[in-house]
Amino acid sequence: MSNLSQNIGRAFYGSFRELRDVQREATTPILDGLDVIVLSATGSGKTEAVLAPLVDRYISLMRSARGCTVLYVSPTRALANDLLRRVELPLDRLGLSVGIRHGERNDLSRASKPNILITTPESLDVMLVSHEPSILDVRAVVLDEIHLTYNTQRGFQLAVLLRRLEAAAGRLLQVIGLSATVADADNIWHFFRPANQPVVVRAEGAKPLDYRIAHLQNHSELAGLIDVLAQGRDAKILLFANSRRECDRLGAALRDNTILGGDVFIHHSSLACDARLEVEKRFQQAPKAICIATSTLELGIDIGDIDLVMLYGSPGGWESLLQRVGRGNRRSDKTNVVCLVSPEHGNPFLGALGFEALLSQISEGRLERESPLEVYGAAIQQVLSTLLESNGSYYRIADLASLFAPWPHLVRMTIESMLAALTLTGHVRPHGFQNRCGAGDELHRLRDLSLIWGNFPTRTRDVKLLSRGRELGAIPSINLLRLRPGIIISFAGRQWRVSKLGPRAVDLERTTEGSTLEIGYSGSKAPLDPANVEEMLRLLEAGVSFRKITMGSGDQFREVAGRLRQYVRWDQIPMVRNPEGYYYFTFAGKVLNSVIARWARLASFDAGEIALRTEDPIDFSQLPADPYKLHSVASQVMQVPENLTLFQGLLPADLIERELVDIWLKTPVFARSLERLSRATVVLVPMSQIAELMPS
């Protein structure tokens, strides 16, 4: 702590026996006013690592400024609320204050403005449009969990907001990024802060990861496994599921069916905020419990020390896996994780192989993300937000274009193309003769409906679930078509009887009867990372041992892997022919398999992650190895309207195509797979020899 003032060091680190490496290494560059990316595991003290030197650097300004000196941008409200609880005490010791500004709370309404303001990207947008004076004193911005918004619409919104904030404040800002998982720090910063070079502080010597794979036949076997793990000891278990439906289902199956009794908790985004906070509090206080959660607990929300992380189904990509396992075993020198393979997730052999592939990617360091993407949807949102900021006056098109100057894909001609499209829809009103534009009626309508701030995919409307007037959560309104008074549903691991049905709310009563209806949630299952599918191929060719399977079909899986090894190789494509057509085992991922099918002009096909089924044969020797030669085909495959944001829907057709194709061109595994498949030999294989890879 030699570089920190003594009182600040004591306030933040007084209870620490010693500083962690990341906390020591981050101090000097932050004190020097440099941009910094801090990369370290969840729970490793990144927050203190950046706030302590930021407070030290700016404490004099904090005590004299009327507004906020440090802005801390969180990707979620839940993480913002949790962060507030964690930093209030050390800041209070220094006579400083911290507050929150998001959709559920606004501490800027207080007479005395907080020295440090925690907010979300959307609320920062609101503050800029409303000319909030408190943020004009900001000197530094912290971007938490920066990997979550990299190469996303929300991330580009945040990147442009930083530039707008600098313009409003009249100064360059010091920006700090935090993440537990990043493949390439330079790419991250090029996306958020082009032409700015950060200092990268990376924690070395991550804990070894000790994993086991359990093949379960049913929920009863899971309950039995949990009993074994919790027997005779205090055990805090965090079980991650991949959907809200799975959380509800597992909660109902495990509650009161294990030695944990009623200490089975559910945590997902459909629960009301108060309900989630109650779960976090009770789980943290319980000496022995299990919490079943979706990605809502992947982030650094404080739920106490976790003894074991369990994964119910593969999370699909290495980033999510690292984020999840990083929540556990902070008190030990290794991370323990149990990977659960269930019939609920399809082919159990592929489920186990998928886990092995993810863990192999991590151990071998094959961690990659696409290079910085050209984002247009959030750019159009920021054009509209900037026009609202002008308070009804006309805005020079040259000034709008200059806002995006750091990003080469957003030249003035592109901005003018966006404005022309927005003029046709009534969102923008051009000036009669000057080269200016202003807000149109449709833009004001978006603001009135509070739809202007968010770069989220469009979703169906939700209805509230109430019990005795207390909000339990919310579910998609499509469920109203199946609900009726008297029917019993499962929600948050408990059974409820519908007592009253309305267009905006459903009243429920607790019951012990078994549920007759499962709630349906919006959203579809995310596809596997194609690099993970590629790693499956590598493992099968090398001879995967499955030695970590401690429950279930280990011997059977090893026999299957040994048999497949003679057919599954980097330089050949196994092919099965049956009455349904041809099955090509490409190990290319769903997107690339779909691109191949469209390139081959197949009238009928089924594209899976591992196999491509067709009615006609494919000549892979003619497949282009250069992704750019397939970009027009890829643009058709990658257009998924239900996953687009409102603002992507306002883009001219050529820009939405360029945005989607850019993902195709900048994902490294697509180029590798095309090169491999174009050179590979197709080998006819008996179905009996490769049955475990056949689509179910």
N, C-alpha and C positions, 0 to 999 in steps of 0.2 A: 504493500500500500504506500510505498515511499513517494509515488507521484501524486497521490491524493492528499487533500487537506485532511488533517487528523480527525476533525469533527465529522466530516463527511464519510470518511472510512469507517468510523465507529457507528455512524447511523445506519449504514447499509450492511456492514460486515461484522458488526460487533458480536454477533452470535456464532460467527464462523471460526472454526479452529485454524483454517488456512484458506487462502484464495485458490481457486482452481486456475489452471493455466489460461483458460480463455478469459478469465476476469483480469489477470495480470496483463495479458498481451493486448487487450482492447483499450486499456487505460490511456496509454501515451498517444496513439493516433487520434482518439476522440478528444483528449485535452488539447491537441494541436489543431482541432477544427476540421479534420479531414473526413471525407466520406468513408464509411467502414461497413463491411459485411461481416457479421459474426455468425459462424457456423459451428453449432454444437448441439449435442443431443438434448431432447426434452428433459427438463429438470436439472440442467447443468448450471443454472445461474446466469443465463444470458441477460435477463432483465436487469439484474444488479450490475452486470458487466458494462451495460451501456448507460444506465441512469445515473450511477454514481459519478463517473467522469463528466457526464453532461451537466449534472447539477453543479459539480465543482467548477466547470468552465463558465457557467452562466448564472451562478448564484447571485452575483451583484445585480445583474439585470433583472432577475426574478424578483428581487426585493424592491426594485424601483419601478418596474414596468406596471402599467395599468392592466395590460392584457396577459395573454398566455405566452410563455417563452419557449416551451417544448410541446410539440404535438406528437402524440403517440397513436399511430393508426393501426387498429386491430381489424382482422378480417371478419370477426363476428362480434355481436353484442355480448354473447355469453363470455367470451374471452376478455372483452373490455371490462365487464363487471367483475370478473375474477381478478384481473390485474389491479383494479382499484383497491380491492381488499388487501392485496399483497404489498402495495407500495405506500399505503396511507401512513403506516406507523413510522418508517424511516424518514419520510418527508416531514411528518409532524414533529419529529425530534429536531429537525432543522428549522422549524418555524415556517415551512412551506406547505402549499396546499395542492391537491390533485382533484380533478373533477372529470365528469363524463358528459359527452354530448352525442347522443344517438336517439333513435326513434322512441325509446322508452324513458329517456331521462335527459334533462338539460340543465346542467349545473352552471351554464353561462347566465342563467336568469338570476343568479345570486348577485348581490351588490359587489362583493369582493370576488374578482375573477380568479380561477385557479391558475397557479404557476405552470402546472403541467396538465394538459387537456388530453384525455383519451377519447378517441372517436373512431368512426368507420369511414370508408371512402365515400359512401353516399351522404353521410352527414357533413363531411368536409365540403362536398359539392353544394349542399344546402347553404352552408355558412358563406361560401364565396358568392353565391347568387344573391343572398340577402345582405351582403356587405357587412358581415359581422365584424365589428371593430376589434374584438378581443384577439383575433388571429393575426392582426397586422404586426404584432410585436414578436411573432414566432421567429426564432433563430435556428432551431433544429427540429427535424422530423425523424421519428423512429417508425420504420415499417416492419411490423411483426409478422411472423410466419410468411415471409415474402414469397416462398415457393408456391404457396396456394394460389396466388394471383398472377404469377409469371405466365405470360403468353395466354392470358384470358382477357375477356372484355372488361371485367372489373379492374384488372391490373393495368390496362392501358388507360382507363378512366383515371386511375390513381396517378399514373405517370404524368398525364396532362394536367391534372389538378395541382401537382407539385410545381409545375411551370407557371400555372396561373397564380398560385400562392406567392411564388417569388415575385411575379409582376405586381401583385397587389401590395406586398410588403416592401417592395423596392430594394430587395437585397437577395443575394445568393444564400441558399440555405445549406446547412450541414445535414446530410441525410445518412441515417444508419439503418441497415437492413439486418433482420434476424431470421434465422432458419435452422431447423434441425436437419434438413435434408436438401442438399443442392448438388446437382451434377457439375455445373460449370458456373462459377461465381461471375466471371466476366460477361457471360451471356445474360445472366440475370440483370446486371447493372446496365448493360447495353439496351435492354428493353425498357427499364425504368428511367435511366439517367444517361442517355447517349452523350458521348464526348466527355463524360466524367469517369475518372479512374479511381476505384475504391481501394482501400487497404483491406485485404482479406485476412481475417483472424479465424483460423480453423483449429478446432480442438483435435488433438491427435490421440491415438490410443483408445479408441472406442472399446467399450466392454465387449468381451467375447459373447457370442450369441449361442446359447445352448438350447436346442429345439428337439421336440419329439413330435411324431405324427401319430394320431390315433384315428383309426377307421371305425366309425360308429355305425351301427345298424339302425338305431332309433334314439328317441329322446331319453328313454329309460337307461340306455347305456351311458348317455352323457351324465345323467343324474348320478349313476353309480360311480363314474369317474370322478365327479366333483366330490362325492363322499370320501373316496379314497384320498384325494388330495387335501381335503380339509380335516380329516380325522385326526384328533389328538393334537391339533395345533391351531393357533390363530392364523387364518389364511384370508387374505384380501385378494379376490380374483376379479380381474377385469376381462369380460368376454366380449369380443367385438363380433358383431354380425354385419352383413352387407346390406340390410334393408330394414325398414321399420316393421315390415310384416314379419320378418324373422325374429326381430326383438320381441314383438308381442307373442309370437308363437312359442318361443323359448321360455319367456317369462311365465306364461300359463303352464307350460310343461314342468318347470322346475320349482315354481313357488310351492312351498310346503311338501315337496317331494324329495328333498335332500336334508342332510343334517343341519343345513343352514336355516331351516325353518322359513320364517317370513322375511329373513334378510336377503331376499332376492329382489334387486332393484332394476328398473328399466329406465333408459335415458335415450331419447331420440328427439328429433326436431318437431314432431307433431305434439309433444307434450307442452303444456303451457309453461311460460318462463318460471312462474313460482313453483310449479311442480318439479321442474328440472333442478332448481336451486335446492329444493327440499331433498331430492334424491342425492345431490352432491354432498349436502350436509350430513345426512344420515349415513351414507356410505363411508364418508370420511371418519365418522365417529364410531362406527361398528367395528369391534375387534375381529370379527369373522363374518364375511359377506361376499356376495357376488353381484356385480353390476353388469348388465347386458346392454351394450350401447352400439350405436352406429358411429359414424365418423364424428359425431358431436363431441366425443371425448378423446379424439385423436390429438387435439391441441392441448396446450399446457394448462388447462383448468385444474386447480388444486383440488385433488380428491384424496390426498394423503399418500402414504406409501403403499405400493401395490406389490404383492408377493409373486403373482403369476399373471401373465397375459395369455389368454386363449383366443384363437382365431377360428371362428365358425365359418369356414369357407375362405378361399383365397381372396385377398383384397384387390387383386388384379394388377398391381404395379408395385415396384420397389419403394417408391416414395411413401405410399400409404402404409406398407408393411413396416418400414423403419419408424414412421411416426407412431404406429400402434405399439410396437414392441418397446419403443423408447419410454412408454409410460410406466414400465414395470421395473422392479428390482433395483431401486435406487440405493438400497441399503447393502447390497451385495456386490461382489466384484465381477459378476456376470449377469446376463439377461436370460431369464428362463421363459420359454414360450412353448405352448402346446398348440399344434396345428390340427384342426378337427376336419376330417373328411367324412361327409355324410351323403346318403342317397338323395337328400334334398338338393344337392348341388350337381347331380348328374353322375356321369361315369366316375366311380371311385378311384380307378387307376389314374385317370387324367387329373383328378383332384389332388392326389398325392404327388404326382409328377409336377403339377403346377407349383405346389409348395416347394418342392426340391429345387425347381428352376429359379424361383424368386430368391431363395436363400443362397443358391449358387451365384446368381448375379451379384448379390451383396458381398459374398466372401471373395469373389474374383474381381470385384471392383468394376464390373461392367454396368455402370450406372450412367445413363444418358437421357437427355431431354432434347427436344427439337431446338434448333437455334432460334433467336428472336424472330417472332412472326410479324407479318404486316397486318395490323388490326385496323379495320375500317368501321365496324359497327359502333364501337365506343367513341371513335373520332366524330361520327355524326352526332352522337349524344352530347359530346363536349362542344360541338358547334352550337347546338341548340341551347345548352346550358349557358354558354358565353353570351348568346343573344339575350337571354333572360337577365343576365347580370347587367346589361346595358340600360335597364330600367325603361324600356320602351323606345329608346333612341336608336337611330340607325348606326350600324357598325361597319367600318371600312373593311371590305373584303381582303385588302392587303394585310390588315392587322389580324384578321382571322387566320390567314395563311401563315403569317409569321409565328403564330402560336404553335404550329406544328413543325416549325423549321428543323428541329433536331432529328426528325424522323424522315428519311429520304423518300419513303413511299407516299408521303402526304405533301406533294408539291401543290402549287397554287392551282394548276389545271384540275387536279383531283378534287380539291376543295370546291372549286367552281362547279364541278360535275355534281357533287353532293348538294350544293345550294340549288342548282337547277331542279334536281329531283324533289327537294324539299319545298320548292316553290309550287310545283305541280300538285303536291299533297296539301298545300295550305299551311304548312308549318313555318314557312319563311315568306316574308313580304319584301320584294325588291323595291329599292328606291326608284322613283320615276325616271331620274336622269343621272344621278350620281352613282358611282360604283360602290354602293353600300346596300345593306340589307338589314331587316329587322324581324322581330317576332311576329308570326302570323297567328290567326285565330286558333288553328289546331295546336300550336305550341302552347298557347295559354290554356287550352283545354287539357293538355297533358299535365301542365303544372297544377291545375285545379284538381285533377284526379290523382296527384302525387305519383305520376308514372314517369316523370322526367329524370329521376335520380338514379334508378336502378338498372344495371346491366346484367340482369339475371334472365335465364330462359323463361319464356312465358309459360304459365301454369294455369290450371283450373282454379276456380274460386274455392276457398275452404269454408267449412261450417264449423262452428264451435261445438265442443262436447261439454255439457254442464252437469254437475251433480250438486243438488241443493244450492244452486246459485253460484257454486264455485267452478271456475273454468278448469277443466282437466287438460284440454288441448284442442287441436283442430284437425279435421280430416278433409280430404277432397270432397266437394259437393256431389260428385257422381255417385257417392255411396247412398245418397238420399233415395235413389231409385230402388234400392234393395232393402232399405230399413222400413220398419213399421212398428207401432207400439206393441210391446210384449216380446219382441225378438231379443235374443241374447247375443251380445258381441263380446269379443276379447279385445281389450285395449290396455296397454301398459302392463301386461302380465296379469290383469284381473278380469273378472267376468262382470258384465253390466247388462241390465235389462233396459231396453228403450221404453221410457214412460211417456214421452211427448216428442213430437216431430214438428219442426218448423223449417222455413226456407233458410234461416241463418243460424239456427242452433238446434241441438238435439239434447233433450234432458234424459239423464241416465240414473238408474238406481243400482246399488251394489247387490250382487247375488252370488251364491256359491254353485249355482247350476252350471253345467257345461255349456260353452258357447255353441251357437248354431250358425254363426256368420263371422267370417274373417274380413276385417276391414281391408279395402283396396286403396293403395296409395299411388299417387302420380309418379311419373318417372320410370325409366327403363333401366335394366341392368347395364352397367358400364362394360364395354368390351374389354377383353384382356389387352394388356400392353403387348403389341406385336413383338417387342424385344423379349418379353417373357416366353412367348410361344417359340421364338427362335432358340431360346436357351433350353427349352424342352428337347428340341432336336439335338442340340449339342450333348445333352445328358444321355439321351438314348444311344447316340453313336458311341459315346465314351464308355457306356455301361453303368447306368445308375444303380447303386447298391440298395437303396431303401433301408439302410441299416438303422435309421432313426425311427422306424415304425415300431412302436412298443405296444400297440393294441390293435388287433384286427388282422388284416390279410397280408402281412409282410412277406411271408414265404411265397404266396401266390403272386404278389406284385413283382418280386425278384425273378420268378420264373417267366412272367410275361416280358419283363425288360430284357432278359436274356434271349428270348425268342425274337423279339422285335429288333434286336441289335443287328441281325444279319440282313435286315431289309431297310431299316431307317438309317440313312447316311446323308452326309452333306451333299454328295455329288449325285444322288439319285432320288427320284420321286416314286415311292411305292404307289401302285395303282391296282384297284380292285374293280372287276367288272361283274355286274349282276343284272337281273331284269330291270332294276331301277335306273341303270345307267353306269357311268364311270365315276369312280371315287379316286380323286388324286389327293394324296396326303402331302400337302405342300409345306405345312408348318409356317405359313405366311401371315396368319391373322385374318380376321374377317374382312377388313377393309381391302387389303391387297387381293384376297381371293375374289372379292366382288369386282375389283378393277380388272383382274385377269378374265373373268367371265364376260364382262362387257367388251373388253378388247377383242375377245374371240367371237363376239357377236352371237352368243349362245341364246337361244330362244327360251330355254328353261335351265335353271341352275339353283343350287343351294350352297351358299357360301358360309362355312363355319370357320372357327379359329384355326383348326388343324387340317380339315378336309374340304375339298371343293367337289360337289356332286354335279355332274353334267349329263345331258342326254347324248351329247356328241363328243367325240375325242378332241383333245387340244394338242396342237403342235407347239410345245414349249420352246423348241429351238428357234422359233420365230418371235418369241416374246422380247420386246425391247428391254435392254438392261438399264437404259437411262430413264429415270422417273419423268423427266421433262417431256419425253415423247408420248407419255400417257396422261399428260396433265388434263386434256379435255375430257377423257374418260373418267379420271379421278374426280373432276368437278361434279359430274353427275352422281357419282357414288357418295360423295361426302356431303351433299346437300340433305340435311336432316331438318326440315322445317320446324318440327316440334321442339327442337333444341335451340332454335335461334332466338335472339332477344328481339324486343320490339324495334330497336334501332337498326339491327341487321336487316329487319324487314323493310326499312325505309331506304336502304341502299339501292343505287342503280344496279341493274343485273350484272354488269361487268365487274363491279367492285365486290359484290358478294361472292362471285365466282373466284376472283383473285384471292380473296381472303381464305376461302376454303381450300383452294389449290395450294396455297402457300404452306398449309399444314402438311400436305402430301409431299411437297418438294423438300421440306426441311426436317422431316422425320428420318433419321439416318438408317433405321432398319429397313425401310422400304427399298432404298437403293441396294443394300446388301442382299436382300431377298430376291430382287429382280435379277441381279447378277448371278446368284446361285441357281435360281430356277431356269434361267435361259441357257445355262451350261449343263444342267443335270440330265441324267438319262432316266426315262420313264421305265419302270420295271414292273411287270405284271406279277402280282402276289396273290396266292390263295386267300380267300376271305378268312378261313379258319386260322391263318397265321397272324392276322392283323386285326382280328375282331375287336380287340379292346380299344382300338382307335376309331372304330366306326361310330358315326353320329348316332345318338340314342333316338 
